[in-house]
Amino acid sequence: MILDSLEQSACYLPLSPYFEAAFAFLKNLPADAQPGRYDIVGNDVYALVQHHRTRLVSESQYEVHRRYLDVQYIQHGREIIWWSPLPSMTEETMSFDPEKDAALYRFSDIGAPLPVTAGQFAIFYPADAHIPSCAWNGVPDEVRKVVVKVRIV
């Protein structure tokens, strides 16, 4: 797991041949971009622009992916993303679905809450269970967020 600001994104370019395209997309995305999917490098790198209301962590589950890593960028607002190492997940609620590239696990407070604010991103690898879109201090709020899915190479 990585948490940093978009200004520092160049530090992470050596970690994936796709990060340059992913971070360039985030830097150039207009604040009024419509929600939806944006192909960046075909199915290897694509972005999901979202506008949503955060929710209580008690209403959520950890997710993990195998084929893609997530770059979760907050364009406007703030949210908490819970993180936990995958080996600490004990209660699977949805076995891995290759079509969704996801498995789900019941919430456990073994993990750590990561506060993410506008201009920051978090990168989650397959070994990183995470719960995105959680309310800051338990107070739901509106967030404009972009999740860039980057194929693992």
C-alpha positions in Angstrom: 0.0 0.0 0.0 1.2 3.5 -0.9 -0.3 6.8 0.2 1.0 10.0 -1.3 0.1 13.2 -3.1 -0.3 13.5 -6.9 2.6 16.0 -6.8 4.9 13.1 -5.7 3.6 10.6 -8.3 6.8 10.6 -10.3 8.5 8.7 -7.5 6.4 5.7 -8.3 6.8 5.5 -12.1 9.5 2.7 -11.8 6.9 0.4 -10.1 4.8 -0.2 -13.2 5.2 0.5 -16.9 1.6 1.8 -16.8 2.0 4.3 -14.0 3.1 7.1 -16.3 -0.1 6.9 -18.3 -2.3 6.5 -15.1 -0.8 9.5 -13.4 -0.8 11.7 -16.6 -4.6 10.9 -16.8 -5.2 12.0 -13.2 -3.1 15.2 -13.6 -5.0 16.2 -16.8 -8.5 15.2 -15.7 -10.9 18.2 -15.6 -12.7 18.8 -12.4 -16.0 18.5 -14.2 -15.3 15.2 -16.0 -18.5 13.1 -16.2 -18.7 9.9 -14.0 -18.0 6.7 -15.9 -15.2 4.6 -17.4 -12.3 6.1 -19.3 -10.0 3.9 -21.2 -6.4 5.0 -20.9 -4.4 2.0 -22.3 -7.3 -0.2 -23.4 -8.1 -2.8 -20.8 -4.6 -2.6 -19.2 -5.3 0.8 -17.7 -8.7 2.4 -17.3 -10.2 4.9 -14.9 -13.6 4.9 -13.1 -14.6 8.5 -12.4 -17.0 8.5 -9.4 -19.1 11.0 -7.5 -20.5 9.3 -4.4 -21.4 9.8 -0.8 -19.1 8.1 1.8 -20.6 5.5 4.1 -20.0 4.2 7.6 -17.3 1.5 7.7 -19.8 -0.8 9.5 -21.8 -0.9 6.2 -18.8 -2.0 4.3 -16.5 -5.0 3.5 -12.9 -5.4 2.6 -12.2 -6.0 -1.1 -9.1 -7.5 -2.8 -8.1 -7.9 -6.5 -5.8 -10.2 -8.3 -5.4 -8.9 -11.9 -5.4 -5.2 -11.3 -4.1 -2.9 -8.7 -6.0 0.2 -7.6 -4.8 3.8 -7.7 -7.6 5.6 -5.8 -7.3 9.4 -6.2 -9.5 11.9 -4.4 -10.2 14.8 -6.7 -12.6 16.6 -4.3 -13.5 15.9 -0.7 -12.1 13.4 1.7 -12.6 9.8 2.8 -11.2 7.1 4.9 -9.9 4.0 3.2 -9.3 1.1 5.6 -6.3 -1.1 4.8 -5.3 -4.5 6.1 -2.8 -7.1 4.8 -4.6 -9.9 3.0 -3.3 -12.7 5.3 -5.3 -11.1 8.2 -8.6 -11.6 6.4 -10.4 -14.5 7.9 -14.1 -14.2 7.0 -14.6 -14.3 3.2 -18.1 -13.2 2.2 -17.6 -13.5 -1.5 -15.1 -15.9 -3.0 -12.9 -14.5 -5.8 -15.0 -13.6 -8.9 -12.7 -13.4 -12.0 -15.3 -11.4 -13.9 -15.3 -8.7 -11.1 -11.6 -9.2 -10.2 -12.7 -9.1 -6.6 -13.2 -11.1 -3.4 -14.9 -9.7 -0.3 -14.2 -10.1 3.4 -16.1 -9.1 6.5 -14.9 -6.0 8.3 -12.2 -6.5 10.9 -10.6 -3.7 12.9 -7.2 -5.4 12.6 -6.5 -2.9 9.7 -5.7 0.7 9.8 -7.8 3.7 8.7 -6.1 5.9 6.0 -7.3 9.4 5.8 -7.2 10.5 2.1 -7.9 14.1 1.1 -8.2 16.0 -2.2 -5.0 15.7 -4.2 -3.9 12.5 -2.6 -3.9 8.9 -3.9 -3.6 5.4 -2.4 -2.3 2.4 -4.3 -3.5 -1.0 -3.3 -1.8 -4.2 -4.6 -3.3 -7.7 -4.5 -1.9 -8.3 -1.0 -3.8 -5.2 0.3 -7.3 -5.7 1.5 -9.1 -2.3 1.4 -12.4 -0.7 2.2 -12.8 2.5 0.1 -15.3 5.3 0.5 -15.7 5.4 4.3 -17.0 8.4 6.1 -14.4 10.8 7.7 -15.0 10.8 11.5 -18.2 8.8 10.9 -19.9 11.8 9.0 -20.9 10.9 5.4 -19.9 13.4 2.8 -19.8 13.9 -1.0 -16.6 12.9 -2.7 -15.3 13.1 -6.3 -12.9 10.2 -6.8 -11.1 8.4 -9.6 -10.1 4.8 -9.3 -7.5 3.9 -11.9 -7.3 0.1 -12.5 -3.8 -0.9 -13.6 -3.1 -4.4 -14.8 -0.5 -6.3 -12.9 2.5 -7.1 -15.1 
